[in-house]
Amino acid sequence: MTDSLRKSLAAAIADGRPVRIDRHPPYEEAIDGIPLAMGRTLLLVHVINPDLLLPDGWAVVRVKDVAAVHSRPWDGFVARILADESLLPVPLTVPDLRLGAWAQLLADLHARGERVSVECEEADDGFFVGALHTAGREEVEIQHIDTAGRWEYESWWIRYRDITRVRFGSRYIEVFCRYAVESAGPGPG
């Protein structure tokens, strides 16, 4: 990441307004939201759901994957809506999370009891939604919910080096986890 891009991210964080964050290929999905904090390696964004025009959880991505930060006319329109709805400035209770490394972040989310999605976007089957169990030195353990809405009996171990995005606090994650049913094994810890 260039110094000018890091400065653009810092300015967007200070401004507290919606922006679009593009990431380097192969990560094609841009993130629309309000950048809240940047650590040595990770960026925390309060995501704006473009269908609802409302804040909807948080996303954390690797700083090195950020290709561009820009404000479009759409972002100004969303900012006006959020301000009129008393949602801007964002009531910034920025989650107290360490953004130095995935191990730190996931340990903090585990301690808070957050349900999460852990994404390894370079893998074909790299999307895990569920409950964190253990944040080790090189990998994290997650009890995953399968596509039929069942907590899987066996946990998955995901290497930090494979993780490209973590999300938490979104309506999707909260509802998906709330309605998941237990499989034949133990449920989430």
C-alpha positions as a printed Julia matrix, in Angstrom:
189×3 Matrix{Float64}:
   0.0     0.0    0.0
   1.29    3.42  -0.93
   1.69    6.25   1.54
  -0.89    8.3   -0.37
  -3.45    5.5   -0.12
  -2.77    5.1    3.6
  -3.27    8.89   3.95
  -6.55    8.65   1.99
  -7.77    5.95   4.37
  -6.72    8.02   7.39
  -8.58   11.05   5.97
 -11.7     8.93   5.35
 -11.53    7.67   8.95
 -11.19   11.24  10.25
 -14.06   12.44   8.03
 -16.49    9.77   9.23
 -18.44    9.78   5.96
 -19.43    6.95   3.61
 -16.92    5.96   0.93
 -16.33    3.1   -1.47
 -13.33    0.9   -0.79
 -12.04   -1.05  -3.78
  -9.72   -3.97  -3.22
  -7.07   -5.44  -5.47
  -8.07   -8.39  -7.68
  -9.16  -11.1   -7.15
 -11.38   -9.39  -4.54
 -14.02   -7.91  -6.82
 -16.6    -6.95  -4.21
 -16.13   -3.34  -3.14
 -17.05   -2.3    0.38
 -19.43    0.62   0.85
 -19.18    2.01   4.34
 -17.58    4.28   6.87
 -13.97    3.43   7.7
 -13.58    3.57  11.48
 -10.06    2.48  12.36
  -6.87    1.22  10.77
  -4.21   -0.87  12.4
  -0.87   -2.02  11.14
  -2.44   -4.71   8.93
  -6.25   -4.49   9.22
  -8.97   -1.95   8.41
 -12.32   -1.78  10.26
 -15.31   -0.52   8.24
 -18.89    0.11   9.37
 -20.69   -1.37   6.36
 -23.59    0.45   4.7
 -26.17   -1.91   3.24
 -26.89   -0.38  -0.19
 -30.35   -1.98  -0.35
 -31.47   -0.64   3.03
 -29.35    2.54   3.1
 -28.52    1.72   6.7
 -25.41    0.71   8.63
 -25.32   -3.1    8.79
 -22.47   -4.56  10.77
 -18.73   -4.33  10.34
 -16.17   -5.69   7.95
 -12.45   -6.06   8.55
 -10.11   -6.42   5.58
  -6.38   -6.46   5.11
  -4.96   -2.98   4.52
  -2.64   -4.38   1.84
  -5.67   -5.45  -0.23
  -7.09   -1.92  -0.47
  -6.64   -0.56  -4.0
  -8.6     2.71  -3.79
 -10.76    4.81  -1.51
 -13.13    7.26  -3.11
 -16.26    9.23  -2.48
 -18.88    9.08  -5.22
 -22.01   11.2   -5.62
 -23.91    8.16  -4.31
 -21.91    8.29  -1.06
 -22.92   11.93  -0.58
 -26.56   10.99  -1.11
 -26.25    8.14   1.42
 -24.55   10.52   3.88
 -27.5    12.94   3.57
 -29.99   10.12   4.23
 -28.0     8.88   7.22
 -27.76   12.41   8.63
 -31.51   13.0    8.2
 -32.18    9.64   9.89
 -29.88   10.68  12.79
 -27.41    7.95  11.84
 -24.59   10.35  10.93
 -22.34   11.16  12.38
 -22.26    7.46  13.15
 -22.82    6.98  16.85
 -19.26    5.87  16.97
 -18.92    3.36  19.62
 -16.08    1.95  17.63
 -15.7    -1.66  18.69
 -12.64   -2.0   20.9
 -10.71   -4.35  18.65
  -7.04   -4.84  18.0
  -6.27   -4.45  14.3
  -2.63   -5.54  14.25
  -3.24   -9.11  13.07
  -6.04  -11.61  12.47
  -5.1   -13.53  15.65
  -5.66  -10.41  17.79
  -8.89   -9.42  16.07
 -10.42  -12.9   16.25
  -9.39  -13.33  19.89
 -11.16  -10.03  20.66
 -14.29  -11.05  18.73
 -14.29  -14.42  20.5
 -14.03  -12.69  23.9
 -17.04  -10.52  22.96
 -19.06  -13.59  21.92
 -19.56  -12.24  18.4
 -20.95  -14.48  15.67
 -18.89  -13.94  12.55
 -18.26  -14.75   8.94
 -14.66  -15.63   8.18
 -13.86  -15.42   4.5
 -11.0   -16.91   2.53
 -11.96  -15.41  -0.8
  -9.22  -17.16  -2.75
 -10.64  -20.61  -1.88
 -13.67  -22.23  -3.52
 -15.21  -23.18  -0.18
 -13.83  -20.34   1.9
 -16.92  -18.84   3.57
 -17.62  -19.77   7.2
 -20.43  -18.37   9.36
 -20.67  -19.3   13.0
 -19.13  -19.16  16.45
 -15.44  -18.72  17.19
 -13.91  -21.23  19.6
 -10.16  -20.81  19.7
  -7.84  -18.19  18.29
  -4.45  -19.88  18.18
  -1.06  -18.71  16.96
  -1.54  -19.61  13.3
  -5.2   -20.49  12.92
  -8.67  -19.96  14.32
 -11.29  -22.57  15.18
 -14.87  -21.86  14.14
 -18.01  -23.9   14.5
 -19.65  -23.4   11.14
 -23.31  -23.4   10.13
 -23.92  -25.38   6.95
 -26.13  -24.24   4.07
 -29.08  -26.15   5.55
 -28.9   -23.99   8.68
 -27.38  -26.62  11.0
 -24.43  -26.14  13.34
 -21.82  -28.61  12.14
 -20.59  -31.14  14.66
 -16.93  -30.75  13.78
 -15.2   -27.37  13.97
 -13.14  -25.95  11.14
  -9.58  -24.69  11.58
  -8.75  -21.75   9.31
  -5.2   -20.47   8.81
  -4.83  -16.72   9.32
  -2.78  -16.39   6.15
  -5.83  -17.57   4.16
  -8.29  -15.05   5.65
  -9.15  -12.02   3.52
 -12.24  -10.63   5.29
 -14.09  -11.0    8.58
 -17.6    -9.65   9.12
 -19.68   -9.38  12.28
 -22.76   -7.63  13.6
 -24.71   -7.74  10.33
 -28.36   -8.64  10.18
 -27.52  -11.61   7.94
 -25.03  -13.1   10.39
 -27.2   -12.46  13.45
 -30.36  -13.95  11.93
 -28.54  -16.88  10.31
 -26.92  -17.84  13.62
 -30.1   -17.28  15.65
 -32.14  -19.7   13.54
 -29.51  -22.37  13.01
 -30.37  -25.67  14.65
 -28.07  -28.1   16.36
 -26.8   -31.1   14.47
 -26.19  -34.45  16.12
 -23.2   -32.97  17.97
 -22.71  -30.16  20.43
 -23.87  -26.66  19.5
 -21.8   -23.52  19.59
 -19.65  -22.8   22.62
